[in-house]
Structure formats: C-alpha cells, structure tokens
C-alpha cells in the first residue's frame, strides 16, 4: 500500500496544511457538562501526532488540526469541546495553540487568515456537525468541501478513524489535493501491513476480547499467515463450544457457531495451529453483576476450572484464562519471532480476572520477538502495567486495526495519493 507521505511534500512554507488527527482522548468525567469540566486522563493520541505537527511547524506551514471527541451525534455538547486538548497540545509543543469554537465558518476563516508560518490552530469537534458522519453524499460532501477550502494541502494522520467514511477522513480528499499520509498513519500502515504481507516466522497471533463476531473475519484472514493462533477471552468460547466443552453462562455468539466450525475446518487444513484455553477462571455471577460488585467493592466468588473436568457447573461464567493456559501460551510466545496481540484474554478491569491478560502482557514485554499491540483494550492493558515502552509497536487504532487485519480497504487510506 504505497501512499504518498508528508515526506513527499515540497515547499510547505506559508502553506495552509489541514491535518486530520485523532484527538479522541480519554477524558474524565466521561460525560462532562461544561468545557471546563473535561480533564484528559490519557494523552497518548495527542503525543502520537506530535512528529507530524513538529515536522510541519519546522517547514513553516500553517498547521490547522481537526479531530472529533466522543459521540456528540451531530449536536454541540459543551463537555466535548476540544479546549482541554488545545491546552494539553500547547503544553507538549511548548507554545500556545489557538482553538476556535467551530470547524467551518467566518470565525474559522478569520483565525486562519491571521496565522503566521509555524502557528498551530485547532478546529472544534467536527462531529458537532451531523454532516461529518452522514451516509448521504448530498449532505456529507458539501461539508467536506467547506473543510477543504480551509487548506492548501490535506494530511490524514488519524489511523484510529481511517475505517470511517466520514467527511474529514475520506470525502475531503475529493476537494483538496495533495492528500497524503502523516507520520503516524504511515507507520501504522507499514507495521500492520508488514505483519500481514511479509511476516517473520514463527508468527504468533493472540486474539481475545468479548466481541466474537467482530474478529471472525480477522481469524479467517490470519489463517495461513500465522503459525500459531492463540484464542482467549470471550473470543474463545464459541470455539470451545464447537469442540464440545461446557461453557456455562459465558459470553458467546450462537449466530457465529457455523462460521466458527468453518474456521476450525479451514485451520485444520492450513499451516496455522489453533491453540485454545485448557483451564479457566470463572464465577457463578453474571458479568454485569461482577462489574457492579467490583464497583461496590463487594465479594466476587472465583473458581479455577479445568475444561477437561468430567463434571462442570453449567452456571459458571468464564472471565479469564487459567494459569495452565497462561503457561501454555507463554511457550508459543517464547519461540516467536513476531507476535500480534489484539484483545484481552479476560475481564482485566476486575482484579480477580486480570491475571491472564497481565501475565500475557508481561511475557510480551520480556520476549525478543517483534511485538505488535493491536490497539484498544490490549493497548490499555500494556500501558496500565507500564510495559508500553517495551512493546515494539502499539497501534492507535481499535476498529481501524481490526478492519485492516481483516484485509478490508480503509476509506481514510484509500483516498490518499499513490506514490
């Protein structure tokens, strides 16, 4: 996927460079009522955009940044304004970052007209306009054209939203050229692309998480590419069902059983070996009740179950892999040259069910293999444990990473100029 990048741009001095970034940061509280109430709890996504911003500033460009934050559903939500982002970005850049209260219109145009080379301007949350996410071309495209008129050059550095066919991520390139990838976008495409197209072997993939249906296509695309595919979390449950194991009340997806059976048959005739849990950590509580009990700091009953046991309580709920499974997975991690991990192998937000995910994170931190963390909760786990700097590459995309791993074309990448 040879797309033009920021390095292919010449003479950016005094040019208006419109950059789509992913500043959809974690804030606290999650639903603030005023712009002053929002506090950033994780600035990783802001820091990830710094190389592109620094490059443009050093070239004398007028840097105009646009992003979304949260899900305002096409309406102005005071607590989802980007004021806190502008403040943090200014601290990281060591210079003030001006922020305007809209992303189109006269106020924005006046602010851009007043910019000097090297200045940075942050536009307001693009999702305050329903046109940004509209599937109707007659609504989305005029909005994209208004955005395009703000710049001379378009750069997409928001891999985390590259799977969205939105005005600011894809449609804008119809009206603004050149359209190229920023440093972060380029790195994401190269690292994930190399893992799929030119992997080092042995190649081990670890897939977890609770959304079974979302990852079946990922598994299908990885079969014949990976040597070992390790499944944990809710992802493993329908596979265990097909194998004849009792999973009690554990999360599963009855509608995916036939697809799972097909994937297992496909794997059986490929070079890929599927590796399943052999023991689990479970409770007799529902997942919702576990989360409520954890929040209230009340007792959560926990049991360790071998899946080969002749009698298994049909009321149990699997929420983590067991120690024997951790030890088994570690054997494959230790022999790997390349490891891709997407999705926790348990409900790691709750201490009683966090060991499996944290043990896997620790194993990856201590391996000599090239490690790729596929964004989302697995990225949160390695960051929470302080292992982020020991991973070779952590993707900033959640859904975008998944769709890339499925082999799907990403709208925000497709529209960029070819080399």
CORTA-V600378 format. One line per field, one symbol per residue. phi: phi as a letter, one per 40 degrees, with the letter a starting at -180 (. if undefined). psi: psi as a letter, one per 20 degrees, with the letter a starting at -180 (. if undefined). burial: + if it has 24 or more other C-alpha atoms within 12 Angstrom, else -. Layout:
phi = ???
psi = ???
burial = ???
This chain:
phi = .cbcbdcccbfcdgccbcbcbbbcccbbccbccbccccbcbabdcccccddccccccccgcccbbbabagbcfgbcbdcbccdccdcccccccgacbcbbcabahccccccccccbdgcbbbccdcccbccdbcccdcbccdccccccccbbabbbbbccbccccbccbbcdccbbbcbbccccdccdcccccccccaccbcbbbbbbgbcddcbcccddcccgcccbbcbagcdcdccccccgccbfccdaadcbdcccdcccccccbbccbcbbcbaabbacccccccccccccfbcbcbbbbcccccbbccccbcbacccccdccccccccccbbbbbbhccacccbdcbbddcccccccccbccccbbbcggcccccccccgbdccccabcccbccccccccgcccdccdccccc
psi = nnqqrhiipqmipjqooopornkmrprprhmqiqhihpppiokghghhigggggggghikqooopqrrobmiljqpogijrjghggggghghikqqoqprjrirrhgghghghjqqpiqppprrohjiphhgjqiohiggghghhgghiirhqppokmhijijpmrgihghhihioqqorqrggggggggghghhhhlqqqpoppopbringhhjhhgghhhpihqhpoppaahhhghghghijqpjcjqpanhijghhgghhhhghhjaippporqirrprrjqrgghggghghilrpopqqpppijqhopoiiqopjrqrhhgghghhhhghiqhppppopqjrmiipgikiggghhgghghhjqirppppkabhhhhghghikjgiiqhpoqiqfhggghghijqppgighiqpq.
burial = +-++++--+--+-++++++++++++++-------+--+++--+++++++++++++++-++++++++++++++---+++++++++++++++--+---++++++++---++-++--+-++++++++++++++++++-----++++++++++++++++++++++++++++++++++++++++++++++++++++++-++--+-++++++++++++++++++++++++++++++++++++++++++--+++++++++--++--+--++--+----++++++++++++++-+--+---------+--+++++----+---+++++++++++-+++-++++++++++++++++++++++++++++++++++-+-+++++++++++++++-+-++-++++++++++++++++++--++++++++--
